[in-house]
């Protein structure tokens, strides 16, 4: 089967479990999956049960698709993602986004854990992504293009919706969170960066660095989906941090800011639902 047929097979399977058409999609990154547990009357599907999906194998990624309805608006939430560094083909990393688009979502909120490069950032800060830099060495749109999915050469000028950035900013103000905005840079991983590499990335204009999100954003933009991004700054990057980097720090920091993250995402979601209604 081709990419479109694989996507259609997964979409058809999910529709047998949840008949409503989701309008908003959310991808929850490392340590941030607990937000999905706040939803009520959910339909939960393991990734491993969905045709053509891979299994999530990284700690902090539950590997479940959570579907629900709030005030008449259906939501699709991904508890965890697939990473290029796990050895997946780049098309496998964006396949869930293709499926969310095939289900009908119009807005997508991408979240991740990231290392802080900007000297004004501290572990626990939530950064609104305003733009990204792809240094993963690969583009998920490489290869044959299927016009049923999107155009051959999609524009990336405004990949992160200014309207959604403004909504996130307003909701951060409302709950007294320090507003941090910046550019997210993606590398392939899985090793953390060297201090010399972090200096280079800072020179390039990156405020935070991670190993995900960018392929998903490109794929979503390709499908005409409106995108927002939030990075949880879980650690300071190499050369800025005075200690060695450890994935344990990522999950510990994400857990520490969990209440603020859940409150922020809940408020953003409620505002989007009101606008749709």
N, C-alpha and C positions, 0 to 999 in steps of 0.2 A: 504493500500500500504506500501511497505518497503521503506527504505531510498533511495535506487537507483531509485525506481519507482517515488517517490515524486520529486526527483531531475530531473528526465527525463521529468516529466510533466511540471515543471517550465521552464526548458530549451526549450522545444517545444513551450511553450507559448511565451517566449521572442523572439524566432526565427521568430514568425509570425509578430513581430513588427520591428525586425532588423535582416536582413538575413545574414549579414557578420559575420565572425568568429573572435571574439575578441582575441587578443594575449597578451594584457597587462591589468591587473586589478588593480584598486586603491580603497582602502577603506579610506574614509575621516572621521576622528574622531571629537570629540566635538569642535564646533566652527571653524572647518577647511573646511566646506563644500563649501565655496565660490569658491574654485578652479574649481569645476565643471561648474560654471557659466561662466568661461572664454572660454569654448569649443564652437565651432561653428557647425552648422548643426547637432544638436543633436536629438536623439530619447530619450524621457524621459518617464519612466514608474514608477508609484507610487508602492511602495512595496505592498500596500494593494491590488493591481490588479494582482499581480503575484501569481499563485497557490502555496499554502503551505508556503508562506512568512508570517511573522508577521508584525505588524505595528510598526514604530519607534515612541516612545512616549517621548523621552528625549529632552529637549531644546538644540538646537545646532545640532540636527540630523534631516535633512529634510525628510528622508525616501523615497528617489528616486534613481532609477537606471538610470544613464545617459550613453548613448551609442553614440559613434561618430567614425569618421575615420579621421586620420591625415596622409597625404602622403602615402596613401594606407595601413596603419596599423590601425586596429580597436581596440578601447579602451572601457573598461567597468568600469564605475566609480560608486561606492556606496557612496551616500551622506547620511552618517549615518549608524549605526549598531544596532544590538540587544544585550542587556547586560544580563548576568546571573542574576544580582541583580534585574532586572525588574520582575523576577518571571518566565522567560522563561526556558524551558527545555534546557539543555546545547546543545542538538542537534539542537534546533532552532537558537541558537546563531551562529552556524557554517554553517547552511543551505545555506546562501548566498554564502559562499566560495565554498561549494560543487557545487552550480549552476554555479558560475564563472568557476570552473574547468570543469564542464560538457559542458560549452559553448566553451571551448578550450583554456583558457588563459594559458600561459607558465610562465609568470612573474607576481608577485603580490607585490604591495607596500602597506604596512599597516601603517596607521598613527593614532596617538592618542594624547590626552592631558594627561599629567602625572605630578605628584608631584616630585619635585627634592629632592633627598636624598644626593647625592654627594655635598660636601661643595663648590665645584668649579662651581656649576651650579647656574644660575640666572633665574628668570622668564623671559620668552621670548627666552631662548636658544632653539635650535633645536638639539636634541640628536639622533645620528645614533644608532639604536639598534644592538648590536653585539651578544647578547645572551639573554635568558630570564630564569626566575625562576617561575615555576607554583606553587603558594600557594593558588589556588582557592578551593582546596579540592576536585576537580573533574577533570577527563580527558575526553575530548569529544569523544575519541575512545573506551570508555568503552562499553561493550556489544558485540553483534554479529558483526563480521567483514564481509564486502562484498568485496571479492577479485576484483570485477569489479571496485571498488573505490580505493582500496589500500591494501598494505600488512598488515598482522596482527600486526607485530612488527616493525614499521617504525623507522629508525635511526634518531636521533636528534642531532648528533654530530656537524653538520654545518647547523643548521636550517636557519640562516640568511646568505645568499650568500656573500662570501668574495668579489666576483667580483662586486656585487651590492653595497656593503659597500664602495668599492673603488670608484665606479662611483659617489656615493653621496658625498663622501669626496672631490673628484676633483671638483665637481660642487659647493660645499660650498666654496672652496678656490676661485673659479672663480668669485664669487659675494661677496667676502670679509666677509663671515660669520665665526664666531668663530666655529671651529670644536670641537664638543663634541661627544664622543662615550661612550656607557655604556650598562649595563645590566638592562633590564626592568623586574620588578617583578609584577605579577598580583595577586590581592586578590579579593575576591568575592564582597566586598562592601555590601550595598551602603554607610555605615558610613565611614568617613575618619578615618585614623589610629590614634592611641594614640601616644604621644611622646615615650613611652616605646616600642611600636611596631616598630616605626621608628628606634630606636636604634638597635633593634634586626635585622631588615631588612638590615641595614647598615653593621652589623656584618656578615650577610650572603652573602654580596657582591653585593647588589642591589644599582644601581645609581639613579633609578627612579621607582616610584610605580604608578600603575593604576588599572583599573577594567575591562580590555578588552584585545584584541589583541592576547594573548597567545593561547586561544582555536582556534582562526582563523589560527594562524601560524601552530599549530599542525595539523589541518585539511588540510591545504594547503600542508604541507610537506608530509602528508599521501598520497596525490594525485600526488606527484612528481613535484609540482610547485616550481619555484625558488622565494625566498622571500627576501624582504627588509623591514625594519621598521624604522620609524622616529617618535620620541616623541617630542611634543611641551611641554617644561617645563613651565606650566602655573602658578605654585605656588611652594613655598618651603613647604616641608612636615611638619607635626606637630612636635613641639619641635625645629625645625629649623626656621620656620616662627615665627615672633614676634606677629602675629595677628591670630585670629580665621579663620579657613578655610571656604570658601564659594564658591559654584559652580559659582556664579556671577564672581568671580575672574578668573575662568577658561575661561569663554567666553570673558571677557574683554581682557585678555592677548592674547588669540588666535586672537582676532580682531586686536590687536596692531601689531602683527607680521605677519598679513595676507599677506602683500605685499611681504615680504621676503620669506614666505612659498610658495606662488604662483609662484614667480620667480624661486625658487629652484626646485620645482616639475615640472614646465614647462621645465626647462633646462634638468632635468633628463629624462623626458619623450621624449624630442627631441633626446637625445643621444641614448636612447633605440630604438627608431624608426629608426634612422640611422643605427644602428647595425643590426636590422632585415632586413632592405632593402639592 
